[in-house]
Amino acid sequence: MKHPSDSPSYDAIIIGGGPAGASAAAVLAEHGHRVLVLERERFPRYHIGESLIPFTFQPLERIGMIPRMKGSHFVKKFSVRFVQRDGASAQPFYFFTRYDRDTIAQSWQVLRSEFDQQMLDNARAKGAVVREQMTVTRLLRDGETVVGVEARDAAGGLHEFRAPITIDCTGKEAFAANRSGWREKDPYLNKIAVWTYYEGSKRGEGIDEGETTVAFVPEKGWFWHIPLHGDRVSVGVVAEAKYLTRDGVKDPRAIFEREIGQNLWIKDRLSTGRQTGEFWVTSEYSRHSRHCAAPGLVLAGDALAFLDPVFSSGVMLALKSGVLVAEAIHEGLVAGDLGPARFAGYGAAIRTGVENMRKLVYAFYQPGFSFKQVIERHPEAAGDITDCLSGDVNKDFSRLWAQFREFVPLPDDLPFGEPLVPEPAAR
Ligand SMILES: Cc1cc2nc3c(=O)[nH]c(=O)nc-3n(C[C@H](O)[C@H](O)[C@H](O)COP(=O)(O)OP(=O)(O)OC[C@H]3O[C@@H](n4cnc5c(N)ncnc54)[C@H](O)[C@@H]3O)c2cc1C
């Protein structure tokens, strides 16, 4: 049954209340616009993606989240460390060697159920209308232009909502890109991940307590080790499917437990701990949408592009795109023009950021490559690598990529994220 009373019009409809949707909602509501967020789940809900990198600071500050973060119990993170299979650890990349220790250089390891809830509450506090357990099922169109959405509530009732712009923040669902045939896989990055949680395992001390560790297994596979509050650790292994499932092993627990034995550091860290909860698996890796916008529609966060999470860039990119897209929409609403061409700068900014991070990711996976070898030949590369790892992804890294190319080939930029601007109708 349809609920026609649900048709008050909004200035913007946001599909999905994750970091991209909640940040876009906060900015638009703060500008005084009428914003509706439609979220399929009931929060708090589980989500992977717990390690925040330093450049989440600016978007979090923009939406007024820093006081909440500073007052939270989330574990503080100052660095990322790479550990060889034999347990040998390289010098950590401490972010405060490049940035202010009290602001950007100190990040957090968050439980996403709590963090995402706080982000959505923050958007609500600024005036956004948030409706949970509302699954968007269809984009409403007038000709080629998206004019709103149809959504289904928990009881199965159908609702229609209208606005001059709809922001797709549906994460890996990539609602619009999937339905429009815009979704493309990254030809180079194709992995699977298996992860779970431990309690009571060993962790670092002092400033290293909250560090993210990337611990290698054979064939360029790696574990993440992310200490959370409440004595909990998020641990996962990422590699090519054919490596992780070798000898016919398919069960996630068996895959995970076998890999623990492939890295002495991980084995030691987990030795005092107890595995808790389920084992999660995803093969949803590195993909992007050919277009960032079309008439009445714009994409943000993972719904626009998702990159292999080895350097924990996802939430930063989601927040950044949420804030940038909201600012572009605000300008469009003020100017009375929300045509897709307006989002060209936004799409280019996200594409540049993703491409820089992607080069770092791609080099990381090349056989025989290590950041150490680049730094030994070019000591000034250490700063640039730390900057990229920190999420300063829109900086000019051409010098660094030239240095990397002395050791490994780097992929060409992928053609994605251009707005789809319809041809003017023939007269
Ligand atoms: C294995 C793995 C490890 C990761 N580790 C990290 C990490 O350490 N650090 C990091 O920063 N990132 C990490 N990421 C990436 C991170 O999870 C994402 O980049 C981030 O959550 C993207 O935010 P988003 O708002 O775009 O999407 P999401 O957070 O996925 O939010 C999308 C929301 O849309 C809702 N939704 C979907 N479809 C509909 C619909 N039809 N109607 C209504 N609502 C809908 C969903 O319920 C969801 O709440 C990791 C990802 C993976 C796969």
The ligand as an SDF file (V2000), in Angstrom:
LIG
                    3D

 53 58  0  0  0  0  0  0  0  0999 V2000
   37.1030   -5.9220    4.7990 C   0  0  0  0  0  0  0  0  0  0  0  0
   36.9640   -4.4220    4.8900 C   0  0  0  0  0  0  0  0  0  0  0  0
   37.7250   -3.7130    5.8030 C   0  0  0  0  0  0  0  0  0  0  0  0
   37.5990   -2.3230    5.8830 C   0  0  0  0  0  0  0  0  0  0  0  0
   38.3660   -1.6460    6.7820 N   0  0  0  0  0  0  0  0  0  0  0  0
   38.2930   -0.3000    6.8230 C   0  0  0  0  0  0  0  0  0  0  0  0
   39.0470    0.4420    7.7780 C   0  0  0  0  0  0  0  0  0  0  0  0
   39.7630   -0.1100    8.6170 O   0  0  0  0  0  0  0  0  0  0  0  0
   38.9410    1.7990    7.7650 N   0  0  0  0  0  0  0  0  0  0  0  0
   38.1300    2.4500    6.8730 C   0  0  0  0  0  0  0  0  0  0  0  0
   38.0910    3.6830    6.8840 O   0  0  0  0  0  0  0  0  0  0  0  0
   37.3770    1.7790    5.9960 N   0  0  0  0  0  0  0  0  0  0  0  0
   37.4450    0.4260    5.9490 C   0  0  0  0  0  0  0  0  0  0  0  0
   36.6580   -0.2600    5.0730 N   0  0  0  0  0  0  0  0  0  0  0  0
   35.7820    0.5140    4.1640 C   0  0  0  0  0  0  0  0  0  0  0  0
   34.5480    1.0770    4.8890 C   0  0  0  0  0  0  0  0  0  0  0  0
   33.8130    0.0150    5.4550 O   0  0  0  0  0  0  0  0  0  0  0  0
   33.6850    1.8430    3.9020 C   0  0  0  0  0  0  0  0  0  0  0  0
   34.4980    2.5630    3.0080 O   0  0  0  0  0  0  0  0  0  0  0  0
   32.7060    2.8330    4.5530 C   0  0  0  0  0  0  0  0  0  0  0  0
   31.8410    2.1740    5.4320 O   0  0  0  0  0  0  0  0  0  0  0  0
   31.9200    3.5780    3.4730 C   0  0  0  0  0  0  0  0  0  0  0  0
   30.9160    4.3820    4.0310 O   0  0  0  0  0  0  0  0  0  0  0  0
   29.5830    4.6700    3.2010 P   0  0  0  0  0  0  0  0  0  0  0  0
   28.7990    5.6340    4.0120 O   0  0  0  0  0  0  0  0  0  0  0  0
   29.9080    4.9860    1.8010 O   0  0  0  0  0  0  0  0  0  0  0  0
   28.8310    3.2520    3.1460 O   0  0  0  0  0  0  0  0  0  0  0  0
   28.2870    2.3440    4.3480 P   0  0  0  0  0  0  0  0  0  0  0  0
   29.0350    2.6260    5.5860 O   0  0  0  0  0  0  0  0  0  0  0  0
   28.3000    0.9450    3.8520 O   0  0  0  0  0  0  0  0  0  0  0  0
   26.7870    2.8270    4.5460 O   0  0  0  0  0  0  0  0  0  0  0  0
   25.8150    2.5510    3.5600 C   0  0  0  0  0  0  0  0  0  0  0  0
   24.4580    2.5390    4.2410 C   0  0  0  0  0  0  0  0  0  0  0  0
   23.4510    2.4740    3.2340 O   0  0  0  0  0  0  0  0  0  0  0  0
   22.4110    1.6280    3.6810 C   0  0  0  0  0  0  0  0  0  0  0  0
   21.6910    1.1350    2.4880 N   0  0  0  0  0  0  0  0  0  0  0  0
   22.1710    0.3210    1.5150 C   0  0  0  0  0  0  0  0  0  0  0  0
   21.2280    0.1110    0.5710 N   0  0  0  0  0  0  0  0  0  0  0  0
   20.1310    0.8270    0.9580 C   0  0  0  0  0  0  0  0  0  0  0  0
   18.8330    1.0150    0.4100 C   0  0  0  0  0  0  0  0  0  0  0  0
   18.4720    0.4300   -0.7400 N   0  0  0  0  0  0  0  0  0  0  0  0
   17.9630    1.8060    1.0680 N   0  0  0  0  0  0  0  0  0  0  0  0
   18.3120    2.4210    2.2350 C   0  0  0  0  0  0  0  0  0  0  0  0
   19.5220    2.2660    2.8090 N   0  0  0  0  0  0  0  0  0  0  0  0
   20.4290    1.4830    2.1740 C   0  0  0  0  0  0  0  0  0  0  0  0
   23.1340    0.5160    4.4370 C   0  0  0  0  0  0  0  0  0  0  0  0
   22.2860   -0.1390    5.3510 O   0  0  0  0  0  0  0  0  0  0  0  0
   24.2610    1.3130    5.1220 C   0  0  0  0  0  0  0  0  0  0  0  0
   23.9050    1.7080    6.4340 O   0  0  0  0  0  0  0  0  0  0  0  0
   36.7250   -1.6420    5.0040 C   0  0  0  0  0  0  0  0  0  0  0  0
   35.9400   -2.3640    4.1070 C   0  0  0  0  0  0  0  0  0  0  0  0
   36.0630   -3.7480    4.0280 C   0  0  0  0  0  0  0  0  0  0  0  0
   35.2120   -4.5010    3.0470 C   0  0  0  0  0  0  0  0  0  0  0  0
  1  2  1  0
  2  3  1  0
  2 52  2  0
  3  4  2  0
  4  5  1  0
  4 50  1  0
  5  6  2  0
  6  7  1  0
  6 13  1  0
  7  8  2  0
  7  9  1  0
  9 10  1  0
 10 11  2  0
 10 12  1  0
 12 13  2  0
 13 14  1  0
 14 15  1  0
 14 50  1  0
 15 16  1  0
 16 17  1  0
 16 18  1  0
 18 19  1  0
 18 20  1  0
 20 21  1  0
 20 22  1  0
 22 23  1  0
 23 24  1  0
 24 25  2  0
 24 26  1  0
 24 27  1  0
 27 28  1  0
 28 29  2  0
 28 30  1  0
 28 31  1  0
 31 32  1  0
 32 33  1  0
 33 34  1  0
 33 48  1  0
 34 35  1  0
 35 36  1  0
 35 46  1  0
 36 37  1  0
 36 45  1  0
 37 38  2  0
 38 39  1  0
 39 40  1  0
 39 45  2  0
 40 41  1  0
 40 42  2  0
 42 43  1  0
 43 44  2  0
 44 45  1  0
 46 47  1  0
 46 48  1  0
 48 49  1  0
 50 51  2  0
 51 52  1  0
 52 53  1  0
M  END
$$$$
